[in-house]
Amino acid sequence: MSKEDIVAIASRLFSVFLFVLAVRSGTLIASATGYDHKSLLLATLFGAAFTLAIAVVLWRFPLSIARKLLPVTDGGGTKVSTDTTPILEIGCTLLGLWLFASALSDVVQWSLYWLIISNQGYGESVSASQIGSIIASFAELVFALWLVLGYKGVLGFIYRVRLLGARS
């Protein structure tokens, strides 16, 4: 594996991180219904869009970016292999674990909040921004599971859960 491969994989992993960051910023925009500061909302929207654009560029052109970042050597360049799958899977798993830990605490918090409100009868209602945050937390959890388990792992997990009731 060459230096370009390693930097390209790091570029793609950083792209996933930036994508999650942009989505989180976007949910802040969606939940900011009571703000009178339009300039603050526009700045947050611009920041989220800019972060998303950088994430797309890093994902689409990792080898070009790696070649620009690395110094030129006399060896005429190193041959870039196409089999970077194991390292990319490890990186996605690590990112997925980080996102899973973050999303799990949010899901637990919102689940308990919803349970307490529905069972105690406080007369408090759930606002639209809170519903948006609940949906975003569950979406982050699903995305984290997809990063950790991978496409085939998610399908295998669903298949095992579906057959669990049939075996008993």
C-alpha positions in Angstrom: 0.0 0.0 0.0 1.4 3.4 -1.0 1.4 6.7 0.8 -1.3 7.9 -1.7 -3.6 5.1 -0.7 -3.3 5.9 3.0 -3.9 9.6 2.4 -6.9 8.8 0.1 -8.4 6.6 2.7 -8.0 9.3 5.4 -9.5 11.8 3.0 -12.6 9.6 2.5 -12.9 9.0 6.3 -12.7 12.7 6.9 -15.3 13.2 4.3 -17.7 11.0 6.2 -16.9 13.0 9.4 -17.7 16.3 7.6 -20.9 14.8 6.2 -22.1 14.0 9.7 -21.0 17.4 10.9 -23.0 19.1 8.1 -26.1 17.0 8.8 -25.9 18.0 12.5 -25.6 21.7 11.5 -28.6 21.3 9.2 -30.7 19.9 12.0 -29.8 23.0 14.1 -31.1 25.1 11.3 -34.3 23.1 11.1 -34.9 23.4 14.9 -34.2 27.2 15.0 -37.8 28.3 14.5 -37.8 31.0 17.2 -34.7 33.0 16.1 -35.1 36.6 15.0 -31.6 36.7 13.8 -31.8 35.9 10.1 -28.1 36.6 9.6 -27.2 33.9 12.2 -29.4 31.4 10.4 -27.9 32.3 7.0 -24.4 31.9 8.4 -25.2 28.5 9.8 -26.8 27.5 6.6 -23.8 28.7 4.6 -21.5 26.8 7.0 -23.4 23.6 6.6 -23.5 23.9 2.8 -19.8 24.7 2.6 -19.0 21.7 4.9 -21.1 19.4 2.8 -19.4 20.7 -0.4 -16.0 19.9 1.0 -17.2 16.5 2.1 -18.4 15.7 -1.5 -15.0 16.9 -3.0 -13.0 14.8 -0.5 -15.2 11.7 -1.2 -15.2 12.0 -5.0 -11.5 12.9 -5.5 -9.4 11.3 -2.8 -6.4 10.2 -4.9 -6.1 13.6 -6.6 -6.1 15.3 -3.2 -3.6 12.8 -1.9 -1.2 13.5 -4.8 -1.5 17.3 -4.2 -0.8 16.9 -0.5 2.1 14.5 -0.7 5.6 15.8 -1.8 6.9 14.8 -5.1 9.6 12.0 -4.9 12.3 11.1 -7.4 11.0 7.6 -7.8 8.6 8.7 -10.5 5.6 8.2 -8.2 4.4 5.2 -6.5 2.0 2.7 -8.0 -1.5 3.2 -6.5 -3.2 0.0 -5.7 -6.9 -0.4 -6.1 -7.4 -2.7 -3.1 -7.9 -0.4 -0.2 -11.0 -2.0 1.0 -9.7 -3.5 4.3 -8.3 -0.2 5.6 -11.4 1.7 4.5 -13.6 -0.8 6.3 -11.6 -0.4 9.5 -11.8 3.3 9.2 -15.6 3.3 8.6 -16.0 0.9 11.5 -14.1 3.3 13.8 -16.1 6.3 12.5 -19.3 4.3 13.0 -18.3 3.5 16.6 -17.7 7.1 17.3 -21.0 8.1 15.8 -22.8 5.2 17.5 -21.6 6.4 20.9 -22.7 9.9 20.2 -26.1 8.9 18.7 -26.9 6.3 21.3 -26.8 8.8 24.1 -29.1 11.1 22.2 -31.5 8.3 21.4 -31.6 7.2 25.1 -32.2 10.8 26.2 -35.1 11.4 23.7 -36.6 8.0 24.5 -36.7 8.7 28.2 -38.0 12.2 27.6 -40.8 10.8 25.4 -41.6 8.1 28.0 -41.7 10.5 30.9 -44.0 13.0 29.1 -46.3 10.3 27.8 -46.7 8.4 31.2 -46.6 11.3 33.7 -49.2 13.5 32.1 -47.4 16.8 32.7 -49.4 18.5 30.0 -46.2 19.3 28.2 -46.2 18.7 24.4 -43.3 17.9 22.1 -42.5 20.8 19.8 -41.7 20.4 16.1 -38.0 21.1 16.7 -37.9 18.4 19.4 -39.5 15.9 16.9 -36.9 16.9 14.4 -34.1 16.2 16.9 -35.6 12.9 17.7 -35.8 11.9 14.1 -32.2 13.1 13.5 -30.9 11.1 16.5 -32.5 7.9 15.2 -31.1 8.6 11.7 -27.6 9.1 13.1 -28.0 5.8 14.9 -29.0 4.0 11.7 -26.1 5.6 9.8 -23.7 4.6 12.6 -24.9 1.0 12.4 -24.5 1.0 8.6 -20.9 2.3 9.0 -20.1 -0.3 11.7 -21.8 -3.3 10.1 -21.5 -2.4 6.5 -24.2 -3.1 3.9 -24.0 -6.9 4.1 -23.8 -6.8 7.8 -27.0 -4.8 8.1 -28.8 -7.1 5.7 -27.5 -10.2 7.6 -28.6 -8.6 10.9 -32.1 -7.9 9.6 -32.3 -11.5 8.2 -31.3 -13.0 11.5 -33.8 -10.9 13.4 -36.6 -11.9 11.0 -35.8 -15.6 11.4 -35.4 -15.3 15.2 -39.2 -15.6 15.8 -39.5 -18.5 13.3 -37.0 -20.6 15.1 -38.6 -20.4 18.5 
